[in-house]
C-alpha cells in the first residue's frame, strides 16, 4: 500500500552539508537509507520528485537522478513511470554470519569517522540511544494512527 506523498514529504526532507566532504549524491543516498532504517520512510513511501529535490536544494537534477538511479539498482527504490519513486519492499536479510561481519565493519568505520571529528564513544552511544527512542516513538504514533483510521 502506498503512503500519500504529502504525509511522507512532511516527515522526510533532504538536507545537504556542504562542509562534509561527502558528494551530494552520496548524501542523498545516505539520508534515504537512514530514513528507512529509522522508520521515517517505509515500504511504499513516496520520495519527492527529482525536480522538486533539485529545486529545494538548489542542485543539478542530474545529481538527484544519479542518487535515485543508484538506489534503484540496489533495490532500495522502485520507480514507476508517471507515478513516482517509492521505497521498494526490502529483501530478506543476509545470513547471520554475514550480517555480523557487515555490522562490525560498519561500526568500525563509524567510530573512525566520529573519532576524526573529535567525538567520543560515549557521545556516539548517547546519540544512537536518542535516535532509537525517536524511532520507537514514531512507530508507536504510526500504530495509534492506523488504529484510529480503522
Steps between C-alpha positions, in 0.01 A plus 500: 500500500635842405529786749357833394785715363406791725532287815842367402618847396409643841709240682800487266699776333849494356769720657848563365823563685733691269787462748485122544720410205244235402369527141146635477358189331651288780343724766160446335549122500619497862199705610252265331673197651497664843132591469413143403708360789330727755151447363449855371462351151319169462439260215273672251584848628539750219808716460484854365547540125845554355401850395362590844816380678723682251309826543475474880872430540611722210694215337518350153212257427757256358647467851163398640445266204835336569410437865152368415638279221767351726241425768274342239786277380561395862131414541431776751268699275237409246429758230168480319475714188236768542430407863817574693788352694423278797685308769525141375408197704811393688668174411562221748788561739843351439609196703586571864877464454499745207285748691744485795797559269328795335397643838857478633634671186236772514555562872875528446455751217247697706727521802800598285311781326359624830847491657629726223234750606610477862192313617525247782349153506266612781374790286434258214312260725292784643409618148407146393281453808322826418440390142370166622255669735379730221454203269298312762283807563429530125404132482261544794346810336456312172330207672264736686419685178430173319261392779315833483452464124366145537 
